Amino acid sequence: MNQEWVRVIRQAENAFWTIIFSARKRIGDRGVLLPDRFQSRAKIERFLRKHMTDCLADRVIRNLQLRTIRGRLAIPVGDGIGAPPILSVKLLSQAKGTVTLAVWFGFDREDRFFRVYQLRRNVKGRWIIYGRHPLDYPFNLYFRRQSSGCCSSCNRRPKRQAK
């Protein structure tokens, strides 16, 4: 098992919580203001794109439920305990430059769940996440064919020029 794959998944999960935990100033029940580092959607997207594709980063931003309070970006009032620890990882499929992993998370014995991650190498050669799904996501019947990402643009890869 490639430890780099696990590291990329852990970093992507922690990226969401980094944004959440960076918010400090609470404005009543309306929300918690984000710091200057995350004061625009573009800044948040750039931060998330280090670990995932554009459309997956957009989906994460929608999950943040951003709002504007006094001209600044804020998130809803709430609490969280952070990214769950990774208990185990199983390789489901691997092809040239892409990999599909089932990851088992859990805080304790009663609270465990799976996620299926699809990773691929980006143009710079780094692994990024292009799909994140619950375990029952219908990739295909036998995990033999190449699985789709979260949208059609994730499945398009730049064509390499022949030398």
Residue pairs with C-beta under 8 A, 6 or more apart in sequence:
1 89
1 91
2 99
4 127
5 89
5 99
5 101
5 119
5 127
6 86
6 89
8 51
8 119
8 127
8 128
8 129
9 86
9 89
9 101
9 103
9 117
9 119
9 129
10 83
10 86
11 50
11 51
12 48
12 51
12 52
12 129
12 132
13 83
13 84
14 82
14 83
15 47
15 48
15 50
15 51
15 60
16 48
16 60
16 63
16 64
16 83
17 80
17 82
17 83
18 47
19 34
19 38
19 44
19 47
19 64
19 75
20 64
20 75
20 80
21 80
21 82
22 34
22 35
22 37
22 38
23 32
23 33
23 34
23 35
23 74
23 75
24 32
24 33
24 35
25 32
25 33
26 32
26 33
26 77
27 33
27 69
27 70
27 74
29 77
30 67
30 69
30 74
30 77
31 67
31 69
31 74
31 75
31 76
31 77
32 74
32 75
32 76
32 77
33 69
33 70
33 72
33 73
33 74
34 72
34 73
34 74
34 75
37 43
37 47
38 44
38 47
38 73
39 72
39 73
40 73
41 61
41 66
41 73
44 61
44 64
44 66
45 54
45 57
45 58
45 61
48 56
48 57
48 60
48 61
49 57
51 128
51 129
52 60
52 128
52 129
52 130
52 132
53 128
53 129
53 130
53 149
53 150
53 154
54 153
55 149
55 150
55 151
55 153
55 154
56 129
56 130
56 131
56 132
56 149
56 150
56 154
59 150
64 75
65 75
65 76
66 73
66 74
66 75
67 73
67 74
67 75
67 76
68 74
81 107
84 105
84 106
84 107
84 111
84 113
85 105
85 106
85 107
86 103
86 104
86 105
87 104
87 105
87 106
87 112
88 103
88 104
89 101
89 102
89 103
89 104
90 101
90 102
90 104
91 99
91 100
91 101
92 100
92 101
92 102
92 116
92 143
93 99
93 100
93 143
93 144
93 147
94 100
95 146
97 120
97 121
98 118
98 119
98 120
98 121
98 146
99 118
99 119
99 120
99 127
100 116
100 117
100 118
100 119
100 131
100 139
100 143
100 147
101 116
101 117
101 119
102 114
102 115
102 116
102 135
103 114
103 115
103 116
103 117
104 112
104 113
104 114
105 112
105 113
105 114
105 115
106 112
106 113
114 134
114 135
115 132
115 133
115 134
115 135
116 131
116 132
116 133
116 134
116 135
116 137
116 139
117 129
117 131
117 132
118 129
118 130
118 131
118 132
118 133
118 147
118 149
119 127
119 128
119 129
119 130
120 127
120 128
120 130
120 157
121 127
121 128
122 128
123 158
130 149
130 150
130 154
131 147
131 148
131 149
131 150
131 154
132 150
133 139
133 150
139 147
139 148
140 147
148 154
148 155
149 155
